[in-house]
Amino acid sequence: MSNAEETTSWPELAIGLYDRLNERNAEIVYDFDNFELSVPSAAKDSAVHAPWKMNGKLKITTRNGVSS
């Protein structure tokens, strides 16, 4: 990421990720088995973290087009 501003919020991160994936018509599949993640409340050092636990599949598909 050259010449890009630093992402400072989760919505900015999600929008940026979606835009990048959509440019590539990407599909990403994650398969979780007792996966634990500590999710911060903000994009800063003093953020509070919440534990998330995941099992199963998460599928992200992007499609560039206009619905009729």
Backbone torsions as a table, in degrees:
resi	resn	phi	psi	omega
1	MET	NA	89.6	177.9
2	SER	-97.3	148.9	178.8
3	ASN	58.0	24.2	179.7
4	ALA	-108.5	146.7	175.7
5	GLU	-74.4	152.6	179.2
6	GLU	-70.9	136.2	176.9
7	THR	-72.5	132.0	-177.0
8	THR	-119.1	-0.2	179.7
9	SER	-147.0	158.4	178.2
10	TRP	-62.2	-41.8	177.4
11	PRO	-60.5	-40.6	177.2
12	GLU	-61.6	-42.6	179.1
13	LEU	-62.5	-46.0	-179.2
14	ALA	-63.2	-43.1	179.7
15	ILE	-64.1	-44.9	178.9
16	GLY	-61.9	-43.3	178.4
17	LEU	-63.7	-46.3	179.0
18	TYR	-59.0	-45.9	179.9
19	ASP	-59.7	-45.1	179.4
20	ARG	-63.0	-44.9	-179.9
21	LEU	-66.3	-39.6	-178.5
22	ASN	-64.7	-36.6	176.8
23	GLU	-59.0	-27.7	-175.9
24	ARG	-105.1	4.2	-175.4
25	ASN	47.7	50.5	-170.6
26	ALA	-84.6	155.8	168.9
27	GLU	-133.4	128.1	178.8
28	ILE	-126.0	131.4	178.7
29	VAL	-123.1	126.0	175.8
30	TYR	-111.9	136.1	177.9
31	ASP	-119.8	112.5	-174.7
32	PHE	-103.4	141.3	174.7
33	ASP	-136.0	100.4	-177.8
34	ASN	55.4	43.4	-179.6
35	PHE	-85.1	131.9	177.6
36	GLU	-119.8	136.1	-177.0
37	LEU	-135.8	136.0	176.5
38	SER	-96.5	108.7	-173.6
39	VAL	-98.0	122.7	-179.9
40	PRO	-76.1	150.6	179.5
41	SER	-79.4	-14.2	-179.5
42	ALA	-157.3	165.8	179.4
43	ALA	-92.7	63.3	177.8
44	LYS	-152.7	161.3	-175.4
45	ASP	-61.1	-31.3	-176.1
46	SER	-88.1	11.6	-177.2
47	ALA	-64.8	145.7	172.8
48	VAL	-83.1	142.2	-178.0
49	HIS	-110.4	139.2	176.7
50	ALA	-115.9	136.1	178.8
51	PRO	-80.2	130.6	173.9
52	TRP	-114.5	138.3	176.1
53	LYS	-120.2	134.7	-175.2
54	MET	-132.2	139.5	171.6
55	ASN	-137.8	140.4	178.0
56	GLY	105.4	-166.7	-175.0
57	LYS	-107.2	144.1	171.9
58	LEU	-122.7	120.6	-178.1
59	LYS	-117.9	125.8	179.0
60	ILE	-117.0	119.8	180.0
61	THR	-126.5	134.3	176.3
62	THR	-116.4	149.4	-178.6
63	ARG	-143.9	128.1	178.9
64	ASN	-99.7	117.0	-179.1
65	GLY	175.4	171.4	-179.8
66	VAL	-110.7	129.4	177.9
67	SER	-78.2	146.9	-178.2
68	SER	-100.4	NA	NA
